[in-house]
Amino acid sequence: MSILVARDKETGVAIVTLNRPERLNAVDLGMASQLSCVWRELRCDDSVRAIVVTGAGERAFCTGIDRSAEVPQPSSPYSTDDPLLAIGPKANDLWKPVIAAVRGMACGGAFYLLGEAEFVVAAEDATFFDPHTTYGMVSAYESMYLALRMPYGEVARLALLGTAERMSARRAYEVGFVSELTAPGGELMAAVRCAETIAGYPTGAVQGTVRSVWAAKEGALARAVTLAPHLVSLGSLSPERQAELFAERRSKDFRVR
């Protein structure tokens, strides 16, 4: 299974694990569909009052969409089909609190999940980057999510420098994207500890608070997202040229800031 769900009915916490470590937890079409189903299932499970999302293995939380996934696109420049738009909890009308526990790389499409989590706990060896521009793609949705979570200059630098630079967990903590740092391997326990505390509070108050905080951001996000398909269609290179650049620029040379 590419998604694992463990429920603890005593504490009210569920752990959702992206389980494709051999692919750095990259999201293929099957995994995207499973994630959407998982969030909708958890909506209706009253024994689950808080959720932690994490990635299997030590190398990556998630590296975005699996490049082997073939996503047919409409010929119109006014629309783009993005299978990752429905992988987040808010996109599936889930208003139970979700905490992300990140170790290793989190890049590209991972920000659909991190952008819809209430907060992020990260191991000190976690890194964040967005490879889109390196391979001739517009970073639209990812940057829009990040713009709600960190200062404009940090978002722009992360998106524009592509694979040449990675934001360290320490820097992500300094700019407010990460709320807690742990030793490598301690991020899940720290996130679960937070989730257990939250799960012990009255459900209505917790979910109402989640909905309230998100309401303060969703208007701006909704307006931005209406532009995203056009920006992606107009500014991105053809899939064939993207693949060529990916093959040409698969370099391990990068700096961590």
Secondary structure as a PSIPRED ss2 file (coil, helix, strand):
# PSIPRED VFORMAT (PSIPRED V4.0)

   1 M C   1.000  0.000  0.000
   2 S C   1.000  0.000  0.000
   3 I E   0.000  0.000  1.000
   4 L E   0.000  0.000  1.000
   5 V E   0.000  0.000  1.000
   6 A E   0.000  0.000  1.000
   7 R E   0.000  0.000  1.000
   8 D E   0.000  0.000  1.000
   9 K C   1.000  0.000  0.000
  10 E C   1.000  0.000  0.000
  11 T C   1.000  0.000  0.000
  12 G C   1.000  0.000  0.000
  13 V E   0.000  0.000  1.000
  14 A E   0.000  0.000  1.000
  15 I E   0.000  0.000  1.000
  16 V E   0.000  0.000  1.000
  17 T E   0.000  0.000  1.000
  18 L E   0.000  0.000  1.000
  19 N C   1.000  0.000  0.000
  20 R C   1.000  0.000  0.000
  21 P H   0.000  1.000  0.000
  22 E H   0.000  1.000  0.000
  23 R H   0.000  1.000  0.000
  24 L C   1.000  0.000  0.000
  25 N C   1.000  0.000  0.000
  26 A C   1.000  0.000  0.000
  27 V E   0.000  0.000  1.000
  28 D C   1.000  0.000  0.000
  29 L H   0.000  1.000  0.000
  30 G H   0.000  1.000  0.000
  31 M H   0.000  1.000  0.000
  32 A H   0.000  1.000  0.000
  33 S H   0.000  1.000  0.000
  34 Q H   0.000  1.000  0.000
  35 L H   0.000  1.000  0.000
  36 S H   0.000  1.000  0.000
  37 C H   0.000  1.000  0.000
  38 V H   0.000  1.000  0.000
  39 W H   0.000  1.000  0.000
  40 R H   0.000  1.000  0.000
  41 E H   0.000  1.000  0.000
  42 L H   0.000  1.000  0.000
  43 R H   0.000  1.000  0.000
  44 C C   1.000  0.000  0.000
  45 D C   1.000  0.000  0.000
  46 D C   1.000  0.000  0.000
  47 S C   1.000  0.000  0.000
  48 V C   1.000  0.000  0.000
  49 R C   1.000  0.000  0.000
  50 A E   0.000  0.000  1.000
  51 I E   0.000  0.000  1.000
  52 V E   0.000  0.000  1.000
  53 V E   0.000  0.000  1.000
  54 T E   0.000  0.000  1.000
  55 G E   0.000  0.000  1.000
  56 A C   1.000  0.000  0.000
  57 G C   1.000  0.000  0.000
  58 E C   1.000  0.000  0.000
  59 R C   1.000  0.000  0.000
  60 A E   0.000  0.000  1.000
  61 F E   0.000  0.000  1.000
  62 C E   0.000  0.000  1.000
  63 T C   1.000  0.000  0.000
  64 G C   1.000  0.000  0.000
  65 I E   0.000  0.000  1.000
  66 D C   1.000  0.000  0.000
  67 R C   1.000  0.000  0.000
  68 S C   1.000  0.000  0.000
  69 A C   1.000  0.000  0.000
  70 E C   1.000  0.000  0.000
  71 V C   1.000  0.000  0.000
  72 P C   1.000  0.000  0.000
  73 Q C   1.000  0.000  0.000
  74 P C   1.000  0.000  0.000
  75 S C   1.000  0.000  0.000
  76 S C   1.000  0.000  0.000
  77 P C   1.000  0.000  0.000
  78 Y C   1.000  0.000  0.000
  79 S C   1.000  0.000  0.000
  80 T C   1.000  0.000  0.000
  81 D C   1.000  0.000  0.000
  82 D C   1.000  0.000  0.000
  83 P H   0.000  1.000  0.000
  84 L H   0.000  1.000  0.000
  85 L H   0.000  1.000  0.000
  86 A H   0.000  1.000  0.000
  87 I C   1.000  0.000  0.000
  88 G C   1.000  0.000  0.000
  89 P C   1.000  0.000  0.000
  90 K H   0.000  1.000  0.000
  91 A H   0.000  1.000  0.000
  92 N H   0.000  1.000  0.000
  93 D C   1.000  0.000  0.000
  94 L C   1.000  0.000  0.000
  95 W C   1.000  0.000  0.000
  96 K C   1.000  0.000  0.000
  97 P C   1.000  0.000  0.000
  98 V E   0.000  0.000  1.000
  99 I E   0.000  0.000  1.000
 100 A E   0.000  0.000  1.000
 101 A E   0.000  0.000  1.000
 102 V E   0.000  0.000  1.000
 103 R C   1.000  0.000  0.000
 104 G C   1.000  0.000  0.000
 105 M E   0.000  0.000  1.000
 106 A E   0.000  0.000  1.000
 107 C E   0.000  0.000  1.000
 108 G C   1.000  0.000  0.000
 109 G C   1.000  0.000  0.000
 110 A H   0.000  1.000  0.000
 111 F H   0.000  1.000  0.000
 112 Y H   0.000  1.000  0.000
 113 L H   0.000  1.000  0.000
 114 L H   0.000  1.000  0.000
 115 G H   0.000  1.000  0.000
 116 E C   1.000  0.000  0.000
 117 A C   1.000  0.000  0.000
 118 E C   1.000  0.000  0.000
 119 F E   0.000  0.000  1.000
 120 V E   0.000  0.000  1.000
 121 V E   0.000  0.000  1.000
 122 A E   0.000  0.000  1.000
 123 A E   0.000  0.000  1.000
 124 E C   1.000  0.000  0.000
 125 D C   1.000  0.000  0.000
 126 A C   1.000  0.000  0.000
 127 T E   0.000  0.000  1.000
 128 F E   0.000  0.000  1.000
 129 F E   0.000  0.000  1.000
 130 D C   1.000  0.000  0.000
 131 P C   1.000  0.000  0.000
 132 H H   0.000  1.000  0.000
 133 T H   0.000  1.000  0.000
 134 T H   0.000  1.000  0.000
 135 Y H   0.000  1.000  0.000
 136 G C   1.000  0.000  0.000
 137 M C   1.000  0.000  0.000
 138 V C   1.000  0.000  0.000
 139 S C   1.000  0.000  0.000
 140 A C   1.000  0.000  0.000
 141 Y H   0.000  1.000  0.000
 142 E H   0.000  1.000  0.000
 143 S H   0.000  1.000  0.000
 144 M H   0.000  1.000  0.000
 145 Y H   0.000  1.000  0.000
 146 L H   0.000  1.000  0.000
 147 A H   0.000  1.000  0.000
 148 L C   1.000  0.000  0.000
 149 R C   1.000  0.000  0.000
 150 M C   1.000  0.000  0.000
 151 P C   1.000  0.000  0.000
 152 Y H   0.000  1.000  0.000
 153 G H   0.000  1.000  0.000
 154 E H   0.000  1.000  0.000
 155 V H   0.000  1.000  0.000
 156 A H   0.000  1.000  0.000
 157 R H   0.000  1.000  0.000
 158 L H   0.000  1.000  0.000
 159 A H   0.000  1.000  0.000
 160 L H   0.000  1.000  0.000
 161 L C   1.000  0.000  0.000
 162 G H   0.000  1.000  0.000
 163 T H   0.000  1.000  0.000
 164 A H   0.000  1.000  0.000
 165 E E   0.000  0.000  1.000
 166 R E   0.000  0.000  1.000
 167 M E   0.000  0.000  1.000
 168 S E   0.000  0.000  1.000
 169 A H   0.000  1.000  0.000
 170 R H   0.000  1.000  0.000
 171 R H   0.000  1.000  0.000
 172 A H   0.000  1.000  0.000
 173 Y H   0.000  1.000  0.000
 174 E H   0.000  1.000  0.000
 175 V C   1.000  0.000  0.000
 176 G C   1.000  0.000  0.000
 177 F C   1.000  0.000  0.000
 178 V C   1.000  0.000  0.000
 179 S C   1.000  0.000  0.000
 180 E E   0.000  0.000  1.000
 181 L E   0.000  0.000  1.000
 182 T E   0.000  0.000  1.000
 183 A C   1.000  0.000  0.000
 184 P C   1.000  0.000  0.000
 185 G C   1.000  0.000  0.000
 186 G C   1.000  0.000  0.000
 187 E H   0.000  1.000  0.000
 188 L H   0.000  1.000  0.000
 189 M H   0.000  1.000  0.000
 190 A H   0.000  1.000  0.000
 191 A H   0.000  1.000  0.000
 192 V H   0.000  1.000  0.000
 193 R H   0.000  1.000  0.000
 194 C H   0.000  1.000  0.000
 195 A H   0.000  1.000  0.000
 196 E H   0.000  1.000  0.000
 197 T H   0.000  1.000  0.000
 198 I H   0.000  1.000  0.000
 199 A H   0.000  1.000  0.000
 200 G C   1.000  0.000  0.000
 201 Y C   1.000  0.000  0.000
 202 P C   1.000  0.000  0.000
 203 T H   0.000  1.000  0.000
 204 G H   0.000  1.000  0.000
 205 A H   0.000  1.000  0.000
 206 V H   0.000  1.000  0.000
 207 Q H   0.000  1.000  0.000
 208 G H   0.000  1.000  0.000
 209 T H   0.000  1.000  0.000
 210 V H   0.000  1.000  0.000
 211 R H   0.000  1.000  0.000
 212 S H   0.000  1.000  0.000
 213 V H   0.000  1.000  0.000
 214 W H   0.000  1.000  0.000
 215 A H   0.000  1.000  0.000
 216 A H   0.000  1.000  0.000
 217 K H   0.000  1.000  0.000
 218 E H   0.000  1.000  0.000
 219 G H   0.000  1.000  0.000
 220 A H   0.000  1.000  0.000
 221 L H   0.000  1.000  0.000
 222 A H   0.000  1.000  0.000
 223 R H   0.000  1.000  0.000
 224 A H   0.000  1.000  0.000
 225 V H   0.000  1.000  0.000
 226 T C   1.000  0.000  0.000
 227 L C   1.000  0.000  0.000
 228 A H   0.000  1.000  0.000
 229 P H   0.000  1.000  0.000
 230 H H   0.000  1.000  0.000
 231 L H   0.000  1.000  0.000
 232 V H   0.000  1.000  0.000
 233 S H   0.000  1.000  0.000
 234 L H   0.000  1.000  0.000
 235 G H   0.000  1.000  0.000
 236 S C   1.000  0.000  0.000
 237 L C   1.000  0.000  0.000
 238 S C   1.000  0.000  0.000
 239 P H   0.000  1.000  0.000
 240 E H   0.000  1.000  0.000
 241 R H   0.000  1.000  0.000
 242 Q H   0.000  1.000  0.000
 243 A H   0.000  1.000  0.000
 244 E H   0.000  1.000  0.000
 245 L H   0.000  1.000  0.000
 246 F H   0.000  1.000  0.000
 247 A H   0.000  1.000  0.000
 248 E H   0.000  1.000  0.000
 249 R C   1.000  0.000  0.000
 250 R C   1.000  0.000  0.000
 251 S C   1.000  0.000  0.000
 252 K C   1.000  0.000  0.000
 253 D C   1.000  0.000  0.000
 254 F C   1.000  0.000  0.000
 255 R E   0.000  0.000  1.000
 256 V E   0.000  0.000  1.000
 257 R C   1.000  0.000  0.000
